[in-house]
Amino acid sequence: MSNVLATFGTWQVTTEGIDSIGEDGYELSPYDLFDTTMEDGRKVWNFPLHLTHKSWLLGENDYRLDEFNQAFAFALNHFASRRPAHAHDVSDEYTYQVQKELRVAGNRR
């Protein structure tokens, strides 16, 4: 059983990563947190963008993505000692800019 470090609405940061609270049971390990992808030639965090395509985070549940972003930022800081070399030049700012664009566009990009 993992210990809860912080709760952000429907998301918990635990000693094992990030867990959603509720029926969807979404979990990210500390390793998953540092997954990256490229957008427009820039390295960004994968999961904040990936989650914009999840139907259970759209419409009236859109606020849950904001809660995830808070949990994600907390977890990146908490697990910073596990951050792999490939994830040191990631643009947090551009990650959230692209996420905002995806949300405004209704996740069609």
C-alpha positions as CSV (number, residue, x, y, z in Angstrom):
1,M,0.0,0.0,0.0
2,S,1.4,3.3,-1.0
3,N,1.3,6.4,1.2
4,V,-0.6,9.5,0.0
5,L,1.8,12.5,-0.2
6,A,-0.8,15.1,-1.5
7,T,-4.3,15.2,-3.0
8,F,-5.4,17.5,-5.8
9,G,-9.1,17.0,-6.2
10,T,-9.6,13.7,-7.9
11,W,-5.8,12.9,-8.1
12,Q,-3.4,11.7,-5.4
13,V,0.4,11.8,-5.5
14,T,1.6,8.7,-3.6
15,T,4.9,7.1,-3.0
16,E,4.2,5.0,-6.1
17,G,3.3,7.9,-8.5
18,I,0.0,9.5,-9.4
19,D,-3.4,7.8,-9.0
20,S,-6.9,9.0,-9.9
21,I,-9.5,8.7,-7.3
22,G,-12.7,7.1,-8.6
23,E,-13.9,4.7,-11.1
24,D,-11.3,5.2,-13.9
25,G,-8.4,3.9,-11.7
26,Y,-5.7,5.7,-13.8
27,E,-2.2,5.2,-12.4
28,L,1.2,6.6,-13.4
29,S,4.4,5.3,-12.0
30,P,7.3,7.7,-11.3
31,Y,8.9,6.2,-14.5
32,D,5.7,7.1,-16.5
33,L,5.8,10.7,-15.3
34,F,9.0,11.4,-17.2
35,D,7.7,10.1,-20.5
36,T,8.3,12.8,-23.2
37,T,7.1,13.4,-26.8
38,M,7.9,16.0,-29.4
39,E,5.5,18.8,-30.5
40,D,6.6,21.3,-33.1
41,G,10.2,20.4,-32.6
42,R,10.1,20.9,-28.8
43,K,10.3,18.2,-26.1
44,V,7.2,18.2,-23.9
45,W,5.7,16.0,-21.2
46,N,3.6,13.2,-22.7
47,F,0.9,12.6,-20.1
48,P,-0.5,16.1,-19.8
49,L,-1.1,16.0,-23.5
50,H,-2.2,12.4,-23.6
51,L,-4.9,13.0,-21.1
52,T,-6.5,15.7,-23.2
53,H,-7.8,12.8,-25.4
54,K,-9.5,10.9,-22.6
55,S,-13.3,11.2,-22.7
56,W,-13.6,11.1,-18.9
57,L,-11.6,14.3,-18.7
58,L,-13.7,16.3,-21.2
59,G,-16.8,18.5,-21.0
60,E,-18.1,18.8,-17.5
61,N,-15.1,16.8,-16.2
62,D,-12.6,19.2,-17.7
63,Y,-11.6,20.5,-14.2
64,R,-10.0,17.1,-13.6
65,L,-7.3,17.9,-16.1
66,D,-6.5,21.0,-14.1
67,E,-6.3,18.9,-11.0
68,F,-4.0,16.4,-12.8
69,N,-1.7,19.3,-13.9
70,Q,-1.3,20.3,-10.2
71,A,-0.6,16.7,-9.2
72,F,1.8,16.3,-12.1
73,A,3.8,19.4,-11.1
74,F,4.0,18.2,-7.5
75,A,5.0,14.7,-8.6
76,L,7.7,16.0,-10.9
77,N,9.2,17.9,-8.0
78,H,8.8,15.0,-5.6
79,F,10.4,12.4,-7.9
80,A,13.0,14.8,-9.3
81,S,15.8,12.5,-8.1
82,R,14.5,9.8,-10.5
83,R,14.4,12.1,-13.5
84,P,16.2,10.5,-16.4
85,A,18.8,12.3,-18.5
86,H,16.5,12.5,-21.5
87,A,13.9,14.5,-19.5
88,H,16.1,17.4,-18.5
89,D,15.3,19.7,-21.4
90,V,11.5,19.4,-21.4
91,S,9.5,22.6,-21.8
92,D,6.9,22.7,-19.1
93,E,5.6,26.0,-20.5
94,Y,5.2,24.6,-24.0
95,T,3.6,21.4,-22.7
96,Y,0.8,23.4,-21.1
97,Q,0.5,25.8,-24.1
98,V,-0.1,22.8,-26.4
99,Q,-2.5,21.2,-23.8
100,K,-4.5,24.5,-23.7
101,E,-4.6,24.6,-27.5
102,L,-5.9,21.0,-27.6
103,R,-8.6,21.7,-25.0
104,V,-9.8,24.8,-26.9
105,A,-9.8,22.9,-30.2
106,G,-11.9,20.1,-28.6
107,N,-8.9,17.8,-28.6
108,R,-8.7,17.7,-32.4
109,R,-5.3,18.5,-33.7
